[in-house]
Amino acid sequence: MKNKGRFNYYKILIELFLIIIAGIWIIPAVTAVETSLRVKGIQNYLLIFTTKIEDMLIFPRMALNSAVITSVSLFLILLTSILAAFAFSKLHFKGKTFFYIAILSCFAIPIISTLIPNSILVIALGIRNTYAPMILLLVTANLPLSIMIFRGNFDGIADSYLEAANIDGSTNLNTMMKIIIPMSKPAIVNVLVVMFIQVWNDFQIPLIFATKPNLYTLTLAPSFYGLTQNRLDLPPLYASIIVIAVPVIIFYIVMQDKIIKGMTLGGIKE
């Protein structure tokens, strides 16, 4: 009975501590919502959705650009990182360790330090003022982390599955598609969530390469709506931040159960 009472006592303390931490974390969100409703109230949100540039509703266009860039980038990141991680984890070839370390070392290079050479390359390729530069840079910037996560998961899958598939005459690609990927769904979900947040919230790349209003993304909205007649206008600024955060919050809530499942399952080991 004493142990049970002590357990309940510690459980209550932990729950109180978590409630306090949650309260501290939620204060900025409540403050942002309150600030976004100052002066004009809901009109601040209506202003965001009705503002036009060059006879174009700029916010819906920003939302469309972000959706296109994010979806294409996520598809390319998943496709290339799964293939690369499978090669680094399950295949044997000369220089495998060297190339893997070289790719991971790219993760330590700040993306802002590569903007000048990348800008020169974009101009030389003639793909300026398109989605292509932003998508390519977002993919390459996030590939190292994605490859590292997938390789860690693939390393946990027993090689006996692949050996059995090879005995049955399965190719490496077929083995990856029918064995490795189905076993790695939790890892795919985790990478999808992390990469979605990374790509959706990226500010530097759209700032440099979105040179026309029809290419602006949602991350540029706060700097656009926060300035009115050369002065800082806080309510529209915070309203735009709230609207931008909503898709990320919804996406995380929808995927939350799968994220927890992925963290608890881990790899399949011998």
Secondary structure, DSSP 8 states (H G I E B T S, - for coil): -HHHHHHHHHHHHHHHHHHHHHHHHHHHHHHHHHHHTTTTTTHHHHHHHH-EETTEEHHHHHHHHHHHHHHHHHHHHHHHHHHHHHHHHH---TTHHHHHHHHHHGGGS-GGGGHHHHHHHHHHHT-TTSSHHHHHHHHHHHHHHHHHHHHHHHHTS-HHHHHHHHHTT--HHHHIIIIIHHHTHHHHHHHHHHHHHHHHT--HHHHHH--SGGG--GGGHHHHHTEETTEE-HHHHHHHHHHHHHHHHHHHHHHHHHHHHHHHH-----
